[in-house]
Amino acid sequence: MVRDNIIKYIGVPHSYVGINCLTIIHDFYKNELNIDCIADLIPKDIDEAGRRWISKITLPQIEEWALIHGTKVNLTDAQDFDVIVFKSPKYERPIHFGMFLKPCHMLHLEEGRTSRYETITTEWANCFHAIYRHHSLVQ
């Protein structure tokens, strides 16, 4: 079962030149689901951008990506492997990505930490922008 492979993605250290909150989801999608569309969101100069890489992605760009590759879903309809986009509570810009896992958990990787599977707290829920499901995962 694909969900069992989540364990391979837990405990991975964050790196600006390598694995971050978006690239870990990209790796899971590509390696476990045979879906290679998240690369379209990753800035081409991510290695040079360092911690500013996420400022190169806008919410409208994410919406455009979603129109091509997936569909927006409500939290109450979220399924395993849906992509969560978090936005700043103060500004209209993305600040983090996570991958939804039932019943109300996520796989994510924060700056300066290791990736983990954790419950979506109120703090994270207050930063939800949208949840997207890839077309091939729509049932």
Secondary structure, DSSP 8 states (H G I E B T S, - for coil): -GGGGGGGGTT-B--SSS--TTHHHHHHHHHHS----GGGGS-TTHHHHGGGGGGG--HHHHHHHHHHHEEEE-GGG--TT-EEEEE-SSSSSEEEEEEEETTTEEEE--TTSB-EEEE--HHHHTTEEEEEEEGGG--
